[in-house]
Amino acid sequence: MQENRHFPRVAAQCNVKYRLVGDDPQFLDMTRHDGVVQNISGGGVCVEVHELLNAGTMLAVDLELPGLPTSVIALGKVVWCRPAPPTYEAGIEFWWIGWRDEAAQTQIRRFIAQKLRADVTTKA
């Protein structure tokens, strides 16, 4: 399988909340779902979820990254979702990050850089 990632990806265990976004009546409900981030990059995130999400589904995502003063809000698109019993893993591509906050993308880059430095230090 060919790797299509353009950003470094790091392991991260942190909470995420998401809502389905769309034109259907389900969007009006705005039910929040909980998940756990498995890994993250500047271009997307892999999340453990409790339901099967269809590829192409748009999500409003609220990431609680360790060491950051506020959560990061993003709009993402489900690229894939596969069973990982007893839950599922979903690959979500970021379409937009930071709800009027230019610092959100910078926060994600800093988080990833810190994790990469820590991984190098641990391996040395």
Buried (B, 14 or more C-beta within 10 A) or exposed (E): EEEEEEBBBBEBEBBBBBBBBEEEEEBEEEEEBEBBBBBBBBBBBBBBBEEEBEEEBBBBBBBEBEEBEEBBBBBBBBBEBEEEEEBBBBBBBBEEBBEEEEEBBEBBBBBBEEBEEEEEEEEE
